[in-house]
């Protein structure tokens, strides 16, 4: 079995960036003027970091699925 480390890093980074952007966009969408929570940088950073973690989790699931498929091949 050959592991291409560059490809693994690319998938990890792309999933992390996509998750971070998705979470940031959803935080910006949820920030309305009638929202009781204050609009602080902390709120957006927290949302972005949550999205990055979500993206890393998705990348890990992709890696685990790939490892299982490779193990099951004859």
Secondary structure, DSSP 8 states (H G I E B T S, - for coil): ----HHHHHHHHHHHHHHHHHHHHHHHHHH--TT-SS---HHHHHHHHHHHHHHHHHHHHHHHHHHHHHHHH--
